[in-house]
């Protein structure tokens, strides 16, 4: 309690230094929280596309349904195939009508006879798409094979690059935050140099003297972590309608409250560790522990 009161008293005496440290830590944790949520969201987006029918094989109109069902059974036996859906000509017509319901003229021009039957295949992983495409190319009656590997590969490359950029920026801000807290804590200790010498002369231990400075540095981290978490949470709630509208079927939001609480707990723990490390660096150097 004594250490906390002394830390708060020191902050009140030099509010601008405390504001500078808290602001840098706020930005650092804001980037950290945003990066974690971005990684979480990008994984959901990639998983959404990976679990959708990725390989579609279109067959000639003359291909009998019995042959299509035989092809379906063969594909389902492959260990890397997750699901196979047979779309008949009649079902293809229903899908076409649903997509063109606002244009009756287009619906009148198309009948089931001119639409191809197809097989839509979902694989266990995206790396299995090429294997399924090769098999489907050899099937009797196949006319065309379409799969979205290029789209998924591009998406994964973009998200990977953005993660690396985010981690780099986070590392830079983390180092900057550490140095700022070390600098401010060192200034605090230097301003109390005479008081520290007196306390040492009357028998105060080094830990007793260091403790208020460590608590102060951890307070900076705690304030930055909590305020940035609140900012991210409020921004996310505010942007939820727009994000839902943009991503459509991909259920990115709402995020489970337990995940947000876990994110807060992780950020608070990281703030404590960062503040403690910064405090130890400055006090060990000045007190020569």
GUTI-100544 format. One record per residue: z, y, x of N, C-alpha, C in turn; residue in three letters; residue number from 1; chain. Coordinates in steps of 0.02 Angstrom, whole numbers, padded with zeros to 5 digits. Each point is the difference from the previous one (the first is absolute). Example, Ala and Ser with C-alpha at 12.3 -4.5 7.8 and 13.67 -1.06 7.14 Angstrom:
RODREN    n_up  n_north  n_east   ca_up  ca_north  ca_east    c_up  c_north  c_east   aa    i  ch
RODREN   00390   -00284   00660   00000     00059   -00045   00000    00060   00045  ALA    1   A
RODREN  -00036    00053  -00018   00003     00059    00042   00037    00055  -00039  SER    2   A
This chain:
RODREN    n_up  n_north  n_east   ca_up  ca_north  ca_east    c_up  c_north  c_east   aa    i  ch
RODREN   00000   -00060   00042   00000     00060   -00042   00000    00063   00043  UNK    1   A
RODREN   00040   -00002   00054   00002     00057    00046  -00068    00014   00029  UNK    2   A
RODREN  -00035   -00053   00020  -00066     00008    00031  -00050    00030  -00049  UNK    3   A
RODREN   00003   -00023  -00063  -00045     00026   -00051   00013    00074  -00014  UNK    4   A
RODREN   00064    00019  -00005   00017     00070   -00012  -00022    00045   00058  UNK    5   A
RODREN   00009   -00024   00061  -00022     00039    00058  -00076    00006   00003  UNK    6   A
RODREN  -00034   -00054  -00018  -00073     00002   -00001  -00025    00050  -00052  UNK    7   A
RODREN   00029    00000  -00060  -00020     00048   -00052   00016    00071   00021  UNK    8   A
RODREN   00056    00010   00033   00018     00066    00025  -00049    00025   00052  UNK    9   A
RODREN  -00021   -00045   00044  -00049     00018    00051  -00067    00017  -00032  UNK   10   A
RODREN  -00020   -00036  -00052  -00063     00014   -00035   00003    00068  -00033  UNK   11   A
RODREN   00057    00017  -00031   00006     00065   -00033  -00004    00058   00050  UNK   12   A
RODREN   00024   -00012   00061  -00002     00053    00051  -00071    00012   00026  UNK   13   A
RODREN  -00041   -00052   00001  -00069     00007    00026  -00048   -00032  -00051  UNK   14   A
RODREN  -00009    00032  -00057  -00040    -00031   -00053  -00075   -00007   00018  UNK   15   A
RODREN  -00026    00046   00040  -00071    -00003    00016  -00017   -00059   00044  UNK   16   A
RODREN   00043   -00016   00047  -00010    -00059    00041   00002   -00063  -00042  UNK   17   A
RODREN   00049   -00002  -00045   00006    -00058   -00045  -00062   -00005  -00045  UNK   18   A
RODREN  -00024    00057  -00024  -00060     00000   -00043  -00061   -00026   00038  UNK   19   A
RODREN  -00006    00021   00063  -00057    -00022    00041   00001   -00076   00010  UNK   20   A
RODREN   00059   -00026   00017   00006    -00072    00011  -00014   -00039  -00065  UNK   21   A
RODREN   00029    00024  -00055  -00009    -00035   -00064  -00073    00002  -00023  UNK   22   A
RODREN  -00034    00057   00013  -00070     00007   -00021  -00045   -00048   00039  UNK   23   A
RODREN   00011   -00005   00065  -00041    -00047    00040   00012   -00072  -00022  UNK   24   A
RODREN   00063   -00017  -00012   00015    -00067   -00024  -00027   -00012  -00070  UNK   25   A
RODREN   00001    00052  -00041  -00028    -00005   -00068  -00074   -00017   00004  UNK   26   A
RODREN  -00037    00034   00042  -00072    -00014    00007  -00012   -00070   00027  UNK   27   A
RODREN   00042   -00020   00047  -00007    -00067    00029   00009   -00054  -00052  UNK   28   A
RODREN   00053    00006  -00039   00013    -00052   -00051  -00049    00006  -00058  UNK   29   A
RODREN  -00024    00059  -00014  -00051     00007   -00052  -00063   -00039   00019  UNK   30   A
RODREN  -00020    00007   00063  -00058    -00038    00025   00015   -00075  -00001  UNK   31   A
RODREN   00061   -00018   00020   00019    -00071    00001  -00001   -00031  -00069  UNK   32   A
RODREN   00031    00033  -00049   00000    -00026   -00069  -00072   -00004  -00027  UNK   33   A
RODREN  -00040    00052   00012  -00069     00000   -00025  -00040   -00057   00031  UNK   34   A
RODREN   00012   -00013   00065  -00036    -00053    00033   00018   -00068  -00029  UNK   35   A
RODREN   00064   -00011  -00013   00022    -00064   -00029  -00031   -00010  -00069  UNK   36   A
RODREN   00000    00053  -00040  -00029    -00006   -00067  -00076   -00009   00004  UNK   37   A
RODREN  -00032    00031   00049  -00072    -00009    00009  -00016   -00072   00018  UNK   38   A
RODREN   00039   -00028   00046  -00010    -00070    00020   00011   -00046  -00060  UNK   39   A
RODREN   00052    00013  -00038   00014    -00040   -00060  -00058    00004  -00050  UNK   40   A
RODREN  -00024    00061  -00012  -00055     00010   -00047  -00065   -00030   00024  UNK   41   A
RODREN  -00016    00009   00065  -00063    -00027    00026   00000   -00077  -00002  UNK   42   A
RODREN   00057   -00030   00011   00004    -00073   -00006  -00014   -00023  -00072  UNK   43   A
RODREN   00024    00039  -00048  -00013    -00017   -00070  -00074    00007  -00017  UNK   44   A
RODREN  -00031    00053   00027  -00072     00011   -00014  -00041   -00056   00029  UNK   45   A
RODREN   00013   -00018   00063  -00037    -00054    00033   00012   -00066  -00036  UNK   46   A
RODREN   00063   -00013  -00020   00015    -00062   -00035  -00036   -00002  -00068  UNK   47   A
RODREN  -00007    00057  -00032  -00035     00003   -00065  -00072   -00023   00008  UNK   48   A
RODREN  -00034    00026   00052  -00070    -00018    00009  -00006   -00072   00025  UNK   49   A
RODREN   00047   -00022   00040  -00004    -00068    00025   00010   -00053  -00054  UNK   50   A
RODREN   00038    00017  -00051   00013    -00049   -00053  -00049    00005  -00058  UNK   51   A
RODREN  -00048    00046   00004  -00052     00004   -00051  -00060   -00043   00021  UNK   52   A
RODREN  -00043   -00021  -00049  -00059    -00039    00018  -00042    00037   00052  UNK   53   A
RODREN  -00003   -00027   00059  -00033     00035    00055  -00070   -00025   00013  UNK   54   A
RODREN  -00014   -00062  -00016  -00066    -00028    00011  -00030   -00019  -00068  UNK   55   A
RODREN  -00057    00028  -00015  -00034    -00014   -00064  -00068   -00030   00014  UNK   56   A
RODREN  -00012   -00058  -00029  -00066    -00032    00007  -00037    00001  -00066  UNK   57   A
RODREN  -00060    00028   00000  -00042     00004   -00060  -00052   -00056   00003  UNK   58   A
RODREN  -00010   -00034  -00057  -00044    -00058   -00003  -00061    00016  -00043  UNK   59   A
RODREN  -00052   -00039   00010  -00060     00006   -00041   00017   -00013  -00074  UNK   60   A
RODREN  -00039    00033  -00044   00012    -00009   -00072  -00010   -00072  -00022  UNK   61   A
RODREN  -00040   -00039   00037  -00013    -00069   -00020   00053   -00049   00023  UNK   62   A
RODREN   00048    00023   00038   00052    -00045    00026   00044   -00026  -00058  UNK   63   A
RODREN   00004   -00065  -00010   00041    -00027   -00056   00074    00010   00013  UNK   64   A
RODREN   00038    00005  -00054   00072     00011    00006   00035   -00058   00033  UNK   65   A
RODREN  -00024   -00060  -00010   00031    -00058    00032  -00002    00006   00076  UNK   66   A
RODREN  -00056    00027   00026  -00006     00009    00072   00048    00056   00024  UNK   67   A
RODREN   00005    00052  -00040   00047     00054    00017   00072   -00026   00002  UNK   68   A
RODREN   00018   -00041  -00048   00068    -00028   -00001   00011   -00046   00060  UNK   69   A
RODREN  -00051   -00036   00021   00006    -00042    00059   00011    00043   00062  UNK   70   A
RODREN  -00037    00056   00006   00010     00046    00055   00070    00029  -00001  UNK   71   A
RODREN   00025    00016  -00060   00067     00027   -00007   00052   -00049   00026  UNK   72   A
RODREN  -00006   -00063  -00019   00048    -00051    00022  -00003   -00010   00075  UNK   73   A
RODREN  -00059    00004   00028  -00007    -00009    00073   00035    00057   00037  UNK   74   A
RODREN  -00010    00061  -00024   00031     00057    00034   00076   -00002  -00007  UNK   75   A
RODREN   00024   -00022  -00057   00073    -00002   -00012   00034   -00050   00047  UNK   76   A
RODREN  -00036   -00046   00027   00029    -00050    00046   00011    00027   00070  UNK   77   A
RODREN  -00031    00057   00015   00008     00028    00067   00071    00029   00007  UNK   78   A
RODREN   00034   -00012   00056   00070     00022    00007   00008    00075   00004  UNK   79   A
RODREN  -00052    00036   00020   00006     00072    00007  -00024    00037  -00063  UNK   80   A
RODREN  -00017   -00036  -00053  -00020     00031   -00063   00060    00004  -00046  UNK   81   A
RODREN   00012    00059  -00026   00058     00011   -00044  -00018   -00013  -00073  UNK   82   A
RODREN  -00057    00025  -00022  -00021    -00010   -00070  -00075    00008  -00006  UNK   83   A
RODREN  -00028   -00036  -00048  -00072     00004   -00013  -00010    00010  -00075  UNK   84   A
RODREN  -00037    00052  -00019  -00012     00015   -00071  -00074   -00005  -00014  UNK   85   A
RODREN  -00017   -00039  -00052  -00069    -00007   -00021  -00016    00050  -00055  UNK   86   A
RODREN  -00051    00041   00012  -00022     00049   -00049  -00068   -00023  -00027  UNK   87   A
RODREN  -00001   -00023  -00063  -00062    -00023   -00030  -00043    00060  -00021  UNK   88   A
RODREN  -00061   -00015  -00022  -00045     00053   -00021   00027    00037  -00061  UNK   89   A
RODREN   00031   -00036  -00045   00029     00031   -00060   00059    00046   00020  UNK   90   A
RODREN   00041   -00024   00046   00057     00041    00023  -00025    00061   00039  UNK   91   A
RODREN  -00053   -00010   00039  -00029     00057    00036  -00026    00052  -00049  UNK   92   A
RODREN  -00028   -00022  -00056  -00024     00047   -00051   00058    00038  -00031  UNK   93   A
RODREN   00056   -00034  -00013   00058     00034   -00027   00027    00053   00048  UNK   94   A
RODREN   00001   -00017   00064   00023     00048    00050  -00047    00060   00002  UNK   95   A
RODREN  -00065   -00013  -00003  -00050     00054    00001   00008    00045  -00061  UNK   96   A
RODREN   00011   -00030  -00058   00009     00040   -00061   00063    00043   00003  UNK   97   A
RODREN   00053   -00028   00029   00062     00039    00006  -00010    00060   00047  UNK   98   A
RODREN  -00041   -00009   00051  -00012     00054    00048  -00049    00052  -00027  UNK   99   A
RODREN  -00040   -00018  -00049  -00051     00046   -00026   00011    00014  -00074  UNK  100   A
RODREN   00061   -00005  -00024   00013     00009   -00071  -00016    00070  -00025  UNK  101   A
RODREN  -00002    00048   00044  -00016     00069   -00020  -00075    00013  -00002  UNK  102   A
RODREN  -00041   -00049   00017  -00073     00008   -00001  -00031   -00059  -00037  UNK  103   A
RODREN  -00005    00003  -00066  -00027    -00056   -00039  -00070   -00020   00019  UNK  104   A
RODREN  -00040    00048   00024  -00069    -00016    00018  -00003   -00050   00057  UNK  105   A
RODREN   00043    00008   00049   00001    -00047    00056   00022   -00069  -00024  UNK  106   A
RODREN   00044   -00003  -00047   00024    -00065   -00025  -00055   -00037  -00037  UNK  107   A
RODREN  -00043    00036  -00034  -00054    -00032   -00037  -00053   -00029   00046  UNK  108   A
RODREN  -00008    00029   00059  -00053    -00022    00046   00018   -00062   00039  UNK  109   A
RODREN   00064   -00019   00000   00022    -00055    00043   00025   -00058  -00043  UNK  110   A
RODREN  -00022   -00061   00017   00024    -00060   -00033   00030   -00047   00052  UNK  111   A
RODREN   00033   -00052  -00023   00032    -00047    00045  -00050   -00037   00044  UNK  112   A
RODREN  -00061   -00009  -00025  -00050    -00039    00037  -00020    00032   00066  UNK  113   A
RODREN   00004    00065   00005  -00023     00033    00061   00056    00014   00049  UNK  114   A
RODREN   00061   -00016  -00020   00057     00011    00045   00016   -00065   00037  UNK  115   A
RODREN   00018    00005   00065   00015    -00061    00037   00072   -00024  -00009  UNK  116   A
RODREN   00009   -00064   00004   00067    -00028    00004   00026    00012   00070  UNK  117   A
RODREN   00066   -00001   00008   00028     00014    00067   00065   -00037   00010  UNK  118   A
RODREN   00019   -00007   00063   00065    -00026    00020   00035    00054   00041  UNK  119   A
RODREN   00061    00017  -00020   00041     00050    00036   00057   -00036   00034  UNK  120   A
RODREN   00004    00009   00066   00047    -00038    00040   00049    00047   00034  UNK  121   A
RODREN   00064   -00015  -00006   00053     00035    00037   00024   -00045   00056  UNK  122   A
RODREN   00010    00027   00059   00022    -00040    00058   00072    00016   00016  UNK  123   A
RODREN   00030   -00043   00040   00070     00008    00019   00008    00062   00044  UNK  124   A
RODREN  -00044    00008   00048   00001     00059    00044  -00070    00029   00003  UNK  125   A
RODREN  -00004    00061   00022  -00065     00033    00005  -00044   -00032   00053  UNK  126   A
RODREN   00030   -00033   00049  -00039    -00032    00054  -00039   -00060  -00026  UNK  127   A
RODREN   00017   -00024  -00060  -00035    -00059   -00027  -00062    00018  -00041  UNK  128   A
RODREN  -00013    00064  -00008  -00057     00021   -00041  -00066   -00027   00028  UNK  129   A
RODREN  -00008    00007   00065  -00063    -00021    00031  -00012   -00076  -00009  UNK  130   A
RODREN   00054   -00039   00003  -00006    -00073   -00008  -00026   -00017  -00070  UNK  131   A
RODREN   00030    00034  -00051  -00021    -00013   -00069  -00072    00022  -00010  UNK  132   A
RODREN  -00018    00057   00029  -00068     00026   -00008  -00051   -00049   00029  UNK  133   A
RODREN   00018   -00030   00058  -00046    -00048    00031  -00009   -00062  -00044  UNK  134   A
RODREN   00054   -00023  -00030  -00004    -00059   -00044  -00043    00016  -00061  UNK  135   A
RODREN   00012    00059  -00030  -00036     00018   -00060  -00075    00009   00012  UNK  136   A
RODREN  -00018    00020   00061  -00071     00008    00016  -00037   -00067  -00003  UNK  137   A
RODREN   00036   -00055   00009  -00031    -00067    00001  -00001   -00034  -00069  UNK  138   A
RODREN   00032    00031  -00050   00005    -00031   -00065  -00068    00000  -00036  UNK  139   A
RODREN  -00013   -00052  -00036  -00063    -00006   -00037  -00002    00052  -00057  UNK  140   A
RODREN  -00056    00035  -00006  -00009     00049   -00053   00026    00069   00017  UNK  141   A
RODREN   00029    00009   00060   00028     00066    00018  -00057    00050   00010  UNK  142   A
RODREN   00010    00060  -00025  -00050     00053    00007   00023    00055   00048  UNK  143   A
RODREN   00064    00019  -00005   00026     00054    00042   00075   -00008   00008  UNK  144   A
RODREN   00026    00015   00060   00072    -00001    00014   00021    00069   00021  UNK  145   A
RODREN   00052    00026  -00033   00025     00067    00014   00074   -00005   00015  UNK  146   A
RODREN   00022    00030   00055   00072     00004    00013   00016    00064   00036  UNK  147   A
RODREN   00065    00021  -00006   00021     00067    00019   00037    00002   00066  UNK  148   A
RODREN  -00017   -00043   00046   00037    -00002    00063  -00006    00066   00038  UNK  149   A
RODREN  -00059    00030  -00002  -00009     00063    00036   00047    00054  -00028  UNK  150   A
RODREN   00007    00001  -00066   00044     00050   -00031   00072   -00010   00021  UNK  151   A
RODREN   00022   -00063  -00003   00069    -00015    00018   00013    00013   00074  UNK  152   A
RODREN  -00048   -00020   00042   00008     00012    00072   00006    00074   00015  UNK  153   A
RODREN  -00040    00041  -00033   00003     00072    00010   00067    00028  -00023  UNK  154   A
RODREN   00024   -00025  -00057   00065     00022   -00026   00056   -00018   00048  UNK  155   A
RODREN  -00001   -00060   00025   00052    -00022    00046  -00003    00040   00065  UNK  156   A
RODREN  -00061    00015   00024  -00007     00040    00061   00028    00070  -00009  UNK  157   A
RODREN  -00015    00031  -00057   00025     00067   -00014   00076    00001  -00004  UNK  158   A
RODREN   00028   -00047  -00037   00073    -00001   -00007   00034   -00015   00067  UNK  159   A
RODREN  -00030   -00043   00041   00029    -00015    00066  -00001    00062   00044  UNK  160   A
RODREN  -00055    00036   00000  -00005     00060    00040   00050    00053  -00023  UNK  161   A
RODREN   00007    00008  -00066   00047     00049   -00026   00072   -00019   00017  UNK  162   A
RODREN   00014   -00065   00001   00068    -00022    00019   00014    00017   00073  UNK  163   A
RODREN  -00049   -00011   00044   00009     00016    00070   00011    00075   00010  UNK  164   A
RODREN  -00040    00040  -00037   00009     00072    00005   00069    00020  -00025  UNK  165   A
RODREN   00021   -00028  -00056   00066     00015   -00027   00056   -00020   00047  UNK  166   A
RODREN  -00006   -00059   00030   00052    -00022    00047   00002    00045   00062  UNK  167   A
RODREN  -00058    00023   00022  -00002     00045    00058   00034    00066  -00015  UNK  168   A
RODREN  -00018    00029  -00058   00031     00063   -00020   00075   -00008  -00010  UNK  169   A
RODREN   00021   -00056  -00030   00071    -00014   -00010   00036   -00006   00067  UNK  170   A
RODREN  -00030   -00033   00048   00031    -00007    00066   00008    00068   00034  UNK  171   A
RODREN  -00051    00043  -00007   00004     00067    00031   00056    00040  -00032  UNK  172   A
RODREN   00004   -00002  -00066   00053     00038   -00035   00069   -00029   00015  UNK  173   A
RODREN   00004   -00066   00008   00065    -00031    00015   00025    00023   00068  UNK  174   A
RODREN  -00045    00000   00049   00019     00023    00068   00019    00073  -00002  UNK  175   A
RODREN  -00039    00040  -00037   00015     00072   -00006   00068    00010  -00032  UNK  176   A
RODREN   00014   -00038  -00053   00064     00007   -00035   00057   -00018   00047  UNK  177   A
RODREN  -00009   -00054   00038   00052    -00021    00047   00014    00054   00051  UNK  178   A
RODREN  -00053    00030   00027   00009     00052    00050   00032    00063  -00030  UNK  179   A
RODREN  -00019    00017  -00061   00030     00059   -00032   00074   -00010  -00012  UNK  180   A
RODREN   00019   -00058  -00025   00071    -00013   -00012   00039   -00002   00065  UNK  181   A
RODREN  -00030   -00030   00052   00032    -00001    00066   00011    00071   00025  UNK  182   A
RODREN  -00052    00042  -00007   00005     00069    00023   00054    00039  -00037  UNK  183   A
RODREN   00001   -00006  -00066   00049     00037   -00039   00071   -00025   00013  UNK  184   A
RODREN   00007   -00065   00005   00067    -00028    00015   00023    00023   00069  UNK  185   A
RODREN  -00046    00002   00048   00018     00023    00067   00021    00073  -00001  UNK  186   A
RODREN  -00034    00040  -00041   00019     00070   -00007   00069    00006  -00031  UNK  187   A
RODREN   00014   -00041  -00048   00067     00000   -00031   00054   -00015   00052  UNK  188   A
RODREN  -00013   -00052   00040   00049    -00021    00050   00009    00055   00053  UNK  189   A
RODREN  -00057    00030   00020   00004     00052    00051   00040    00060  -00025  UNK  190   A
RODREN  -00007    00016  -00065   00037     00057   -00027   00075   -00014  -00005  UNK  191   A
RODREN   00019   -00064   00003   00071    -00018   -00004   00024   -00029   00066  UNK  192   A
RODREN  -00031    00021   00054   00017    -00027    00065   00073    00013   00018  UNK  193   A
RODREN   00023    00062  -00011   00069     00017    00017   00048   -00040  -00043  UNK  194   A
RODREN  -00014   -00003  -00065   00043    -00038   -00046   00002   -00073   00020  UNK  195   A
RODREN  -00056   -00027   00022  -00003    -00070    00020   00044   -00012   00062  UNK  196   A
RODREN  -00002    00046   00048   00040    -00007    00061   00074    00001  -00017  UNK  197   A
RODREN   00019    00043  -00047   00071     00004   -00020   00022   -00065  -00032  UNK  198   A
RODREN  -00042   -00027  -00044   00016    -00063   -00033   00006   -00057   00050  UNK  199   A
RODREN  -00041    00001   00051   00004    -00053    00051   00065    00007   00040  UNK  200   A
RODREN   00022    00062   00013   00061     00011    00038   00062   -00022  -00037  UNK  201   A
RODREN  -00002    00006  -00066   00059    -00020   -00039  -00002   -00074  -00019  UNK  202   A
RODREN  -00050   -00037   00026   00000    -00072   -00008  -00046   -00028  -00053  UNK  203   A
RODREN  -00045    00041  -00028  -00046    -00026   -00050  -00051   -00047   00032  UNK  204   A
RODREN  -00015   -00054  -00034  -00048    -00048    00027  -00072    00026  -00009  UNK  205   A
RODREN  -00045   -00028   00038  -00070     00020   -00006  -00027   -00015  -00070  UNK  206   A
RODREN   00019   -00057  -00027  -00024    -00018   -00066   00027    00049  -00052  UNK  207   A
RODREN   00061    00022   00007   00030     00048   -00046  -00039    00066   00001  UNK  208   A
RODREN  -00023    00020   00059  -00038     00062    00006  -00072   -00009  -00024  UNK  209   A
RODREN  -00029   -00057   00014  -00070    -00012   -00017  -00011   -00012  -00075  UNK  210   A
RODREN   00051   -00027  -00033  -00010    -00022   -00069  -00026    00055  -00047  UNK  211   A
RODREN   00027    00061   00000  -00027     00052   -00046  -00074    00015   00012  UNK  212   A
RODREN  -00020   -00002   00064  -00070     00014    00014  -00046   -00057  -00025  UNK  213   A
RODREN   00025   -00061   00006  -00039    -00057   -00026  -00006    00003  -00076  UNK  214   A
RODREN   00056    00018  -00033  -00001     00006   -00072  -00048    00055  -00022  UNK  215   A
RODREN  -00001    00055   00037  -00045     00056   -00017  -00073   -00021   00005  UNK  216   A
RODREN  -00017   -00035   00054  -00070    -00021    00009  -00020   -00051  -00053  UNK  217   A
RODREN   00047   -00043  -00021  -00016    -00047   -00053  -00006    00035  -00068  UNK  218   A
RODREN   00036    00055  -00009  -00007     00038   -00062  -00070    00030  -00006  UNK  219   A
RODREN  -00027    00024   00056  -00068     00027   -00001  -00049   -00054  -00026  UNK  220   A
RODREN   00007   -00060   00028  -00044    -00054   -00020   00008   -00019  -00072  UNK  221   A
RODREN   00063   -00002  -00024   00013    -00019   -00069  -00030    00050  -00049  UNK  222   A
RODREN   00010    00064   00014  -00028     00052   -00043  -00076   -00004  -00002  UNK  223   A
RODREN  -00031   -00008   00059  -00073    -00006    00002  -00026   -00061  -00037  UNK  224   A
RODREN   00034   -00057   00008  -00023    -00062   -00032   00007    00004  -00076  UNK  225   A
RODREN   00056    00025  -00025   00011     00002   -00072  -00046    00051  -00034  UNK  226   A
RODREN  -00006    00060   00029  -00043     00051   -00031  -00073   -00020   00000  UNK  227   A
RODREN  -00023   -00030   00054  -00070    -00022    00002  -00012   -00057  -00050  UNK  228   A
RODREN   00049   -00045  -00008  -00006    -00053   -00049  -00006    00029  -00071  UNK  229   A
RODREN   00041    00049  -00015  -00003     00032   -00066  -00068    00034  -00010  UNK  230   A
RODREN  -00025    00032   00052  -00066     00033   -00005  -00055   -00050  -00014  UNK  231   A
RODREN   00000   -00055   00037  -00051    -00051   -00009   00005   -00031  -00070  UNK  232   A
RODREN   00060   -00012  -00023   00010    -00031   -00066  -00025    00047  -00055  UNK  233   A
RODREN   00017    00064   00005  -00021     00049   -00051  -00076    00008   00000  UNK  234   A
RODREN  -00030    00005   00060  -00073     00006    00005  -00034   -00062  -00029  UNK  235   A
RODREN   00029   -00058   00013  -00030    -00062   -00025   00003   -00003  -00076  UNK  236   A
RODREN   00057    00020  -00029   00006     00002   -00073  -00049    00050  -00030  UNK  237   A
RODREN  -00007    00057   00032  -00045     00051   -00025  -00073   -00023   00003  UNK  238   A
RODREN  -00018   -00038   00053  -00069    -00021    00009  -00016   -00067  -00034  UNK  239   A
RODREN   00048   -00031  -00032  -00011    -00066   -00030  -00058   -00001  -00049  UNK  240   A
RODREN  -00005    00047  -00048  -00057    -00003   -00047  -00068    00004   00035  UNK  241   A
RODREN  -00006    00044   00050  -00064     00007    00035  -00016   -00062   00040  UNK  242   A
RODREN   00050   -00030   00032  -00011    -00061    00040  -00020   -00058  -00045  UNK  243   A
RODREN   00033   -00007  -00057  -00017    -00053   -00046  -00071    00008  -00027  UNK  244   A
RODREN  -00019    00061  -00015  -00067     00013   -00024  -00053   -00015   00052  UNK  245   A
RODREN   00015    00016   00063  -00049    -00009    00053  -00010   -00075   00017  UNK  246   A
RODREN   00055   -00037   00005  -00005    -00069    00021  -00012   -00049  -00058  UNK  247   A
RODREN   00007    00023  -00061  -00017    -00042   -00057   00042   -00064  -00005  UNK  248   A
RODREN  -00033   -00057   00009   00034    -00065   -00010   00051   -00015   00055  UNK  249   A
RODREN  -00006    00032   00057   00046    -00014    00056   00068    00030  -00016  UNK  250   A
RODREN   00050   -00042  -00008   00067     00024   -00020   00041    00019   00062  UNK  251   A
RODREN  -00011    00061   00023   00038     00025    00057   00068    00029  -00022  UNK  252   A
RODREN   00000    00030  -00059   00060     00033   -00025   00016   -00027  -00070  UNK  253   A
RODREN   00061    00005  -00023   00058     00027    00037   00028   -00048   00052  UNK  254   A
RODREN   00029    00027   00052   00031    -00040    00052   00070   -00021  -00024  UNK  255   A
RODREN   00018   -00060   00016   00066    -00026   -00020   00056    00044   00029  UNK  256   A
RODREN   00050    00019  -00041   00055     00040    00026   00036   -00033   00058  UNK  257   A
RODREN   00002   -00067   00000   00034    -00035    00056  -00036    00013   00065  UNK  258   A
RODREN  -00067    00004  -00002  -00038     00015    00061   00015    00070   00025  UNK  259   A
RODREN   00004    00048  -00046   00016     00069    00020   00070    00006   00028  UNK  260   A
RODREN   00047   -00037  -00030   00069     00001    00027   00002   -00033   00068  UNK  261   A
RODREN  -00039   -00054   00009  -00004    -00032    00065  -00030    00047   00051  UNK  262   A
RODREN  -00050    00038  -00021  -00032     00049    00045   00050    00053   00020  UNK  263   A
RODREN   00040    00023  -00048   00052     00050    00016   00052   -00028   00048  UNK  264   A
RODREN   00021   -00062  -00013   00050    -00030    00044  -00027   -00008   00071  UNK  265   A
RODREN  -00064   -00022   00006  -00030    -00006    00066  -00007    00066   00035  UNK  266   A
RODREN  -00019    00052  -00038  -00006     00067    00030   00067    00027   00022  UNK  267   A
RODREN   00051   -00011  -00041   00067     00024    00018   00026   -00035   00062  UNK  268   A
RODREN  -00012   -00065   00004   00021    -00037    00059  -00037    00024   00063  UNK  269   A
RODREN  -00065    00012  -00008  -00039     00026    00057   00025    00069   00020  UNK  270   A
RODREN   00019    00041  -00049   00026     00067    00014   00065   -00004   00039  UNK  271   A
RODREN   00044   -00046  -00019   00063    -00009    00035  -00012   -00021   00072  UNK  272   A
RODREN  -00045   -00048   00009  -00015    -00025    00067  -00030    00055   00043  UNK  273   A
RODREN  -00049    00037  -00029  -00032     00054    00038   00051    00053   00019  UNK  274   A
RODREN   00042    00020  -00048   00050     00050    00016   00051   -00024   00051  UNK  275   A
RODREN   00019   -00063  -00006   00048    -00028    00047  -00029   -00003   00070  UNK  276   A
RODREN  -00063   -00022   00006  -00032    -00004    00066  -00006    00070   00030  UNK  277   A
RODREN  -00021    00049  -00041  -00007     00068    00026   00067    00028   00022  UNK  278   A
RODREN   00053   -00013  -00039   00066     00023    00019   00025   -00033   00064  UNK  279   A
RODREN  -00011   -00065   00007   00022    -00035    00060  -00037    00025   00062  UNK  280   A
RODREN  -00065    00013  -00007  -00038     00025    00057   00028    00066   00024  UNK  281   A
RODREN   00012    00046  -00045   00024     00067    00020   00071   -00003   00025  UNK  282   A
RODREN   00044   -00037  -00033   00070    -00001    00021   00011   -00041   00063  UNK  283   A
RODREN  -00038   -00053   00009   00007    -00039    00062  -00022    00040   00061  UNK  284   A
RODREN  -00052    00041  -00009  -00024     00039    00056   00050    00056   00018  UNK  285   A
RODREN   00028    00031  -00052   00044     00057    00012   00070   -00020   00021  UNK  286   A
RODREN   00023   -00055  -00028   00066    -00023    00017   00000   -00051   00057  UNK  287   A
RODREN  -00062   -00022   00019  -00008    -00048    00054   00041   -00063  -00012  UNK  288   A
RODREN  -00011   -00028  -00061   00037    -00061   -00019  -00029   -00059   00038  UNK  289   A
